[in-house]
Amino acid sequence: MRLWSLHPKYFDTKGLVAVWRESLLAKKALQGKTKGYTKHPQLIRFKNHPSPLEAIDCYLSHIFFEAKKRGYNFERRKIGRVSRNIKKIKVTSGQVDYELNHLKNKLRKRGSTLCNKTVKTKKIKVHPLFTIVIGDIEPWERQKP
């Protein structure tokens, strides 16, 4: 499971579908509707949010809107009501850099046309639920050597 901090506009089709599916699984885990993934490190920042379910619904809504822009048919009914005043989640600059490199590697392997566009991006955008703070890779991140 990967709940990316990056803006969904950077994902290719495969990545966008994957983050949608994984976010729905995360929502079930936060709701207690699944036995698996309840202790997954990617859930920590949502669990620590004052309103975890509102946060995951906000996260899902931005994935939904990106998919809709591209003409995909994701199911809006799977997302709860989203507050405009939701508290943002802090993400470190080191985490954003780590995820960007991870995404670039995935896009390169898949031969995605988004890879070149993402590589040339000077100022990376994060998912609108997040706000960047200075810092190293998040302690919950499982780094690949």
GUPADREN-257478 format. One line per field, with one value per atom (N, C-alpha, C): atom name; residue number from 0; residue in three letters; x negated, y, z. Coordinates in Angstrom, 3 decimals, m for minus. Layout:
BEGIN
atom: [CA ...]
nr: [NUM ...]
rest: [ALA ...]
xx: [X ...]
yy: [Y ...]
zz: [Z ...]
//
This chain:
BEGIN
atom: [N CA C N CA C N CA C N CA C N CA C N CA C N CA C N CA C N CA C N CA C N CA C N CA C N CA C N CA C N CA C N CA C N CA C N CA C N CA C N CA C N CA C N CA C N CA C N CA C N CA C N CA C N CA C N CA C N CA C N CA C N CA C N CA C N CA C N CA C N CA C N CA C N CA C N CA C N CA C N CA C N CA C N CA C N CA C N CA C N CA C N CA C N CA C N CA C N CA C N CA C N CA C N CA C N CA C N CA C N CA C N CA C N CA C N CA C N CA C N CA C N CA C N CA C N CA C N CA C N CA C N CA C N CA C N CA C N CA C N CA C N CA C N CA C N CA C N CA C N CA C N CA C N CA C N CA C N CA C N CA C N CA C N CA C N CA C N CA C N CA C N CA C N CA C N CA C N CA C N CA C N CA C N CA C N CA C N CA C N CA C N CA C N CA C N CA C N CA C N CA C N CA C N CA C N CA C N CA C N CA C N CA C N CA C N CA C N CA C N CA C N CA C N CA C N CA C N CA C N CA C N CA C N CA C N CA C N CA C N CA C N CA C N CA C N CA C N CA C N CA C N CA C N CA C N CA C N CA C N CA C N CA C N CA C N CA C N CA C N CA C N CA C N CA C N CA C N CA C N CA C N CA C N CA C N CA C N CA C N CA C]
nr: [0 0 0 1 1 1 2 2 2 3 3 3 4 4 4 5 5 5 6 6 6 7 7 7 8 8 8 9 9 9 10 10 10 11 11 11 12 12 12 13 13 13 14 14 14 15 15 15 16 16 16 17 17 17 18 18 18 19 19 19 20 20 20 21 21 21 22 22 22 23 23 23 24 24 24 25 25 25 26 26 26 27 27 27 28 28 28 29 29 29 30 30 30 31 31 31 32 32 32 33 33 33 34 34 34 35 35 35 36 36 36 37 37 37 38 38 38 39 39 39 40 40 40 41 41 41 42 42 42 43 43 43 44 44 44 45 45 45 46 46 46 47 47 47 48 48 48 49 49 49 50 50 50 51 51 51 52 52 52 53 53 53 54 54 54 55 55 55 56 56 56 57 57 57 58 58 58 59 59 59 60 60 60 61 61 61 62 62 62 63 63 63 64 64 64 65 65 65 66 66 66 67 67 67 68 68 68 69 69 69 70 70 70 71 71 71 72 72 72 73 73 73 74 74 74 75 75 75 76 76 76 77 77 77 78 78 78 79 79 79 80 80 80 81 81 81 82 82 82 83 83 83 84 84 84 85 85 85 86 86 86 87 87 87 88 88 88 89 89 89 90 90 90 91 91 91 92 92 92 93 93 93 94 94 94 95 95 95 96 96 96 97 97 97 98 98 98 99 99 99 100 100 100 101 101 101 102 102 102 103 103 103 104 104 104 105 105 105 106 106 106 107 107 107 108 108 108 109 109 109 110 110 110 111 111 111 112 112 112 113 113 113 114 114 114 115 115 115 116 116 116 117 117 117 118 118 118 119 119 119 120 120 120 121 121 121 122 122 122 123 123 123 124 124 124 125 125 125 126 126 126 127 127 127 128 128 128 129 129 129 130 130 130 131 131 131 132 132 132 133 133 133 134 134 134 135 135 135 136 136 136 137 137 137 138 138 138 139 139 139 140 140 140 141 141 141 142 142 142 143 143 143 144 144 144]
rest: [MET MET MET ARG ARG ARG LEU LEU LEU TRP TRP TRP SER SER SER LEU LEU LEU HIS HIS HIS PRO PRO PRO LYS LYS LYS TYR TYR TYR PHE PHE PHE ASP ASP ASP THR THR THR LYS LYS LYS GLY GLY GLY LEU LEU LEU VAL VAL VAL ALA ALA ALA VAL VAL VAL TRP TRP TRP ARG ARG ARG GLU GLU GLU SER SER SER LEU LEU LEU LEU LEU LEU ALA ALA ALA LYS LYS LYS LYS LYS LYS ALA ALA ALA LEU LEU LEU GLN GLN GLN GLY GLY GLY LYS LYS LYS THR THR THR LYS LYS LYS GLY GLY GLY TYR TYR TYR THR THR THR LYS LYS LYS HIS HIS HIS PRO PRO PRO GLN GLN GLN LEU LEU LEU ILE ILE ILE ARG ARG ARG PHE PHE PHE LYS LYS LYS ASN ASN ASN HIS HIS HIS PRO PRO PRO SER SER SER PRO PRO PRO LEU LEU LEU GLU GLU GLU ALA ALA ALA ILE ILE ILE ASP ASP ASP CYS CYS CYS TYR TYR TYR LEU LEU LEU SER SER SER HIS HIS HIS ILE ILE ILE PHE PHE PHE PHE PHE PHE GLU GLU GLU ALA ALA ALA LYS LYS LYS LYS LYS LYS ARG ARG ARG GLY GLY GLY TYR TYR TYR ASN ASN ASN PHE PHE PHE GLU GLU GLU ARG ARG ARG ARG ARG ARG LYS LYS LYS ILE ILE ILE GLY GLY GLY ARG ARG ARG VAL VAL VAL SER SER SER ARG ARG ARG ASN ASN ASN ILE ILE ILE LYS LYS LYS LYS LYS LYS ILE ILE ILE LYS LYS LYS VAL VAL VAL THR THR THR SER SER SER GLY GLY GLY GLN GLN GLN VAL VAL VAL ASP ASP ASP TYR TYR TYR GLU GLU GLU LEU LEU LEU ASN ASN ASN HIS HIS HIS LEU LEU LEU LYS LYS LYS ASN ASN ASN LYS LYS LYS LEU LEU LEU ARG ARG ARG LYS LYS LYS ARG ARG ARG GLY GLY GLY SER SER SER THR THR THR LEU LEU LEU CYS CYS CYS ASN ASN ASN LYS LYS LYS THR THR THR VAL VAL VAL LYS LYS LYS THR THR THR LYS LYS LYS LYS LYS LYS ILE ILE ILE LYS LYS LYS VAL VAL VAL HIS HIS HIS PRO PRO PRO LEU LEU LEU PHE PHE PHE THR THR THR ILE ILE ILE VAL VAL VAL ILE ILE ILE GLY GLY GLY ASP ASP ASP ILE ILE ILE GLU GLU GLU PRO PRO PRO TRP TRP TRP GLU GLU GLU ARG ARG ARG GLN GLN GLN LYS LYS LYS PRO PRO PRO]
xx: [m0.848 0.000 m0.891 m0.568 m1.265 m0.233 m0.205 0.637 m0.291 m0.442 m1.405 m1.109 m2.171 m2.057 m2.004 m2.430 m2.483 m1.090 m0.969 0.302 0.631 1.894 2.261 2.043 1.834 1.616 0.339 m0.574 m1.839 m1.743 m0.625 m0.510 m0.032 m0.596 m0.085 1.199 1.819 3.086 2.950 1.914 1.705 1.531 0.776 0.545 1.791 2.586 3.812 4.821 4.962 5.872 5.371 4.063 3.492 3.705 3.468 3.626 5.109 5.998 7.440 7.792 7.370 7.667 7.047 5.795 5.107 5.691 6.169 6.797 8.144 8.870 10.131 9.863 8.802 8.403 8.013 7.290 6.905 8.152 9.142 10.386 11.052 11.107 11.696 10.917 9.603 8.772 9.054 9.193 9.487 10.889 11.797 13.166 13.277 12.214 12.263 13.037 13.134 13.904 13.039 11.778 10.887 9.921 9.487 8.533 7.104 6.861 5.516 5.234 3.978 3.481 3.783 4.368 4.724 3.507 2.375 1.156 0.136 0.563 m0.340 m0.907 m2.229 m2.843 m2.283 m1.777 m1.224 0.040 0.647 1.862 1.580 0.346 0.013 0.467 0.137 0.478 1.978 2.726 4.184 4.744 4.207 4.644 4.370 3.275 2.913 3.686 4.427 5.234 6.423 6.854 8.015 9.289 9.416 10.579 10.087 9.637 9.028 9.900 11.195 12.057 12.298 12.418 12.547 11.268 10.129 8.847 8.734 9.090 8.973 10.005 11.178 12.164 11.669 11.016 10.429 9.357 8.526 7.474 8.083 9.112 9.789 10.441 11.012 11.728 10.805 9.578 8.651 8.190 8.110 7.808 8.986 10.188 11.403 11.452 11.176 11.244 10.183 8.999 7.962 8.412 9.005 9.494 10.608 11.491 12.595 12.072 11.038 10.418 9.929 9.472 8.914 9.975 11.223 12.306 12.492 11.888 12.051 13.335 13.834 15.116 14.959 14.371 14.261 15.594 15.903 17.200 17.171 17.832 17.890 18.556 19.492 20.239 19.355 18.154 17.232 16.541 16.765 16.153 17.228 16.928 17.863 17.850 18.555 18.627 17.249 16.843 15.519 15.668 15.014 15.030 14.003 14.359 13.407 12.385 12.698 11.838 11.035 10.732 10.016 8.589 8.128 6.767 5.778 4.799 3.794 2.832 2.271 1.288 m0.097 m0.994 m2.362 m3.109 m3.894 m4.764 m6.128 m7.171 m8.504 m9.007 m9.888 m10.494 m11.289 m11.916 m12.655 m11.740 m10.548 m9.576 m9.108 m8.857 m8.414 m9.501 m10.746 m11.858 m11.960 m11.832 m11.906 m10.798 m9.578 m8.450 m8.598 m9.107 m9.292 m10.279 m11.381 m12.351 m11.758 m10.982 m10.323 m9.354 m8.575 m7.622 m8.344 m9.400 m10.151 m10.664 m11.159 m11.650 m10.523 m9.365 m8.213 m7.800 m7.727 m7.316 m8.323 m9.607 m10.653 m10.498 m10.305 m10.162 m8.955 m7.904 m6.687 m6.741 m7.778 m7.890 m6.823 m6.375 m5.298 m5.769 m4.906 m5.209 m5.206 m4.561 m4.562 m5.931 m6.788 m8.110 m8.895 m8.983 m9.742 m9.159 m7.858 m7.188 m7.476 m7.414 m7.654 m9.110 m10.026 m11.456 m11.773 m11.105 m11.378 m10.675 m9.799 m9.067 m10.035 m10.055 m10.978 m10.416 m9.143 m8.526 m7.415 m7.662 m6.712 m5.521 m4.335 m3.136 m2.815 m2.330 m1.877 m0.358 0.166 1.607 2.161 3.293 3.829 4.117 4.188 4.382 3.119 1.978 0.697 0.096 m0.776 m1.573 m3.016 m3.949 m5.351 m6.020 m6.771 m7.634 m9.044 m10.041 m11.426 m11.682 m12.349 m12.689 m13.148 m13.599 m14.078 m12.905 m13.231 m12.205 m11.440 m10.139 m9.292 m9.731 m9.659 m10.102 m9.281 m8.048 m7.206 m7.499 m8.265 m8.539 m9.420 m9.006 m9.815 m10.684 m11.934 m12.828 m13.391 m13.486 m14.123 m15.582 m16.485 m17.923 m18.296]
yy: [m1.179 0.000 1.239 2.172 3.457 4.549 5.418 6.595 7.782 8.105 9.097 10.477 11.204 12.614 13.509 12.976 13.743 13.986 15.045 15.359 14.241 13.817 12.727 13.022 14.261 14.586 13.963 13.559 12.978 11.486 10.845 9.399 9.053 7.992 7.459 6.684 6.121 5.401 4.296 3.494 2.386 2.907 3.969 4.544 5.159 5.831 6.463 5.407 4.350 3.260 2.596 2.406 1.763 2.603 3.907 4.744 4.852 4.810 4.795 3.527 2.394 1.099 1.011 1.439 1.361 2.335 3.485 4.452 3.941 3.242 2.632 1.547 0.789 m0.212 0.472 1.571 2.334 2.821 3.265 3.734 2.598 1.415 0.262 m0.066 0.019 m0.248 0.783 2.042 3.094 2.940 2.375 2.142 0.867 0.063 m1.221 m2.275 m2.134 m3.061 m4.121 m4.195 m5.218 m5.635 m6.865 m7.341 m7.003 m6.909 m6.624 m5.136 m4.800 m3.450 m2.455 m2.871 m1.918 m1.296 m1.970 m1.444 m1.006 m0.863 m0.491 0.910 1.089 2.389 3.550 3.274 4.347 4.965 4.255 4.763 5.706 5.734 6.483 7.933 8.615 10.039 10.279 9.318 9.446 9.145 8.133 7.799 8.939 9.675 10.787 12.066 12.080 13.248 13.332 14.547 14.680 14.007 13.923 13.292 12.342 11.130 10.216 9.898 9.670 9.317 10.512 11.690 12.880 13.100 12.826 12.999 12.032 10.766 9.794 10.101 10.590 10.979 12.181 13.122 14.265 13.760 12.846 12.261 11.598 10.782 10.088 11.064 12.140 13.076 13.697 13.981 14.581 13.560 12.321 11.254 11.110 11.137 11.054 12.180 13.418 14.556 14.460 13.966 13.772 12.717 11.644 10.584 11.114 11.907 12.472 13.378 14.186 15.047 14.231 13.022 12.164 11.300 11.415 10.656 9.261 8.995 7.693 7.704 6.510 6.389 5.769 6.514 6.047 6.337 5.566 5.698 6.734 7.844 8.944 8.507 7.589 7.164 6.482 6.101 5.459 6.470 7.744 8.818 9.469 9.681 10.375 11.872 12.581 14.038 14.628 15.592 16.193 17.639 17.936 19.291 20.161 21.393 22.328 22.831 22.694 23.214 22.123 21.075 19.967 20.394 19.955 20.262 19.531 20.276 19.676 18.812 17.828 16.928 17.387 17.496 17.901 16.721 17.022 16.030 16.687 15.959 16.537 16.635 17.591 17.771 16.523 15.884 14.653 13.536 13.463 12.457 12.721 13.980 14.349 13.996 14.304 13.958 12.451 11.710 10.246 9.697 10.175 9.698 10.092 11.287 11.722 10.802 10.478 9.558 8.173 7.729 6.424 6.404 7.479 7.567 7.622 8.417 8.510 7.135 6.361 5.005 4.119 4.202 3.416 3.820 5.118 5.612 5.217 5.292 4.879 3.411 2.562 1.116 0.812 1.593 1.357 2.061 2.859 3.572 4.635 5.190 6.172 7.507 8.126 9.447 10.507 10.221 11.166 11.283 10.295 10.299 11.538 11.833 12.994 14.294 14.390 15.587 15.753 14.672 14.713 15.047 14.473 14.723 16.208 16.855 18.260 19.229 18.728 19.587 20.209 21.532 22.217 22.307 22.614 22.704 21.670 20.633 19.534 19.945 19.541 19.799 18.544 18.771 17.651 17.578 16.454 16.274 17.430 18.011 19.167 18.940 17.692 17.422 17.706 17.765 17.889 19.276 19.586 20.802 20.413 20.970 20.584 21.359 20.618 21.203 20.660 21.381 20.950 19.736 18.741 17.568 16.406 15.369 14.147 13.268 12.107 11.119 10.769 10.613 10.308 8.993 8.919 7.702 6.459 6.631 5.479 4.908 5.626 5.173 3.946 2.960 1.759 1.986 2.314 2.651 1.409 1.502 0.443 0.826 m0.138 0.196 0.545]
zz: [0.000 0.000 0.000 m0.878 m0.880 m1.007 m0.007 m0.034 m0.294 m1.551 m2.001 m1.436 m1.174 m0.782 m2.016 m3.146 m4.390 m4.966 m5.730 m6.392 m7.385 m7.460 m8.371 m9.853 m10.220 m11.633 m12.182 m11.299 m11.744 m12.057 m11.732 m11.916 m13.314 m13.842 m15.098 m14.782 m15.797 m15.596 m14.554 m14.690 m13.756 m12.326 m12.173 m10.846 m10.247 m11.076 m10.585 m10.126 m10.903 m10.522 m9.234 m9.135 m7.945 m6.692 m6.784 m5.596 m5.206 m6.157 m5.862 m5.081 m5.612 m4.992 m3.588 m3.469 m2.182 m1.163 m1.631 m0.738 m0.231 m1.092 m0.646 0.393 0.209 1.197 2.507 2.413 3.606 4.345 3.591 4.218 4.986 4.372 5.071 6.339 6.271 7.445 8.538 8.166 9.148 9.740 8.972 9.446 10.281 10.287 10.988 10.228 8.904 8.075 7.398 7.786 7.259 8.356 8.298 9.300 8.909 7.609 7.117 7.055 7.004 6.776 7.896 8.988 10.041 10.714 10.662 11.267 10.214 8.978 7.899 8.149 7.989 8.271 7.439 6.256 5.424 6.052 6.996 7.638 8.808 9.278 10.496 10.424 9.350 9.301 9.229 8.684 8.689 10.076 10.709 12.073 13.040 12.807 13.692 13.400 12.329 11.966 12.927 13.293 14.201 13.662 12.339 11.699 10.607 10.988 10.017 8.804 9.026 7.891 6.974 7.541 6.702 5.899 6.512 5.819 4.644 4.862 3.762 2.673 3.054 2.039 1.229 1.886 1.173 0.211 0.683 m0.136 m1.373 m1.146 m2.241 m3.221 m2.707 m3.575 m4.621 m4.249 m5.214 m6.252 m5.859 m6.829 m7.784 m7.229 m8.038 m9.078 m8.647 m9.571 m10.663 m10.327 m11.349 m12.355 m11.850 m12.741 m13.643 m13.071 m13.845 m14.965 m14.661 m15.685 m16.873 m16.582 m17.634 m18.310 m17.855 m18.470 m17.889 m16.743 m16.095 m15.277 m14.994 m14.319 m12.927 m11.989 m10.608 m9.911 m8.886 m8.225 m7.101 m7.331 m6.353 m5.050 m5.129 m3.937 m2.890 m3.255 m2.313 m1.403 m1.694 m0.908 m0.057 1.203 2.090 1.826 2.654 2.538 2.852 2.055 2.226 2.694 3.798 4.359 3.648 3.381 2.770 3.790 5.055 6.110 6.807 6.117 6.731 7.078 8.220 8.659 7.750 7.249 6.377 7.189 6.501 7.105 6.660 7.624 7.289 6.690 5.659 5.032 4.866 5.163 5.094 3.660 3.446 2.125 1.732 2.702 2.427 1.956 2.523 2.107 0.681 0.381 m0.973 m1.991 m1.673 m2.573 m2.759 m1.662 m1.725 m2.627 m2.418 m3.223 m4.688 m4.946 m6.323 m7.042 m6.409 m7.010 m7.197 m6.210 m6.300 m7.489 m7.635 m8.739 m10.083 m10.174 m11.433 m11.855 m10.902 m11.210 m11.733 m11.101 m11.555 m12.976 m13.221 m14.537 m15.614 m15.269 m16.219 m16.596 m15.580 m15.816 m16.698 m16.526 m17.314 m18.668 m18.887 m20.160 m20.320 m19.218 m19.245 m19.825 m20.604 m21.150 m20.044 m18.930 m17.820 m17.171 m17.376 m16.765 m17.164 m18.442 m18.908 m18.373 m18.346 m17.837 m16.342 m15.584 m14.148 m13.853 m14.604 m14.404 m14.598 m15.549 m15.850 m14.893 m14.040 m13.114 m12.111 m12.040 m11.134 m9.724 m9.605 m8.283 m8.219 m7.460 m7.369 m6.496 m6.907 m6.107 m5.296 m4.088 m3.275 m3.352 m2.919 m2.829 m1.991 m2.362 m1.637 m0.146 0.304 1.729 2.532 1.853 2.542 2.416 3.354 3.312 3.642 2.890 3.039 4.172 4.994 6.021 5.784 6.226 6.057 6.951 6.386 7.193 6.339 7.030 6.384 5.979 5.444 5.099 6.371 6.253 7.409 8.066 9.388 10.086 9.745 9.289 8.968 7.577 6.756 5.390 5.384 4.617 4.412 3.188 3.415 2.312 1.650 0.331 m0.440 m0.625 m0.443 m0.573 m2.000]
//
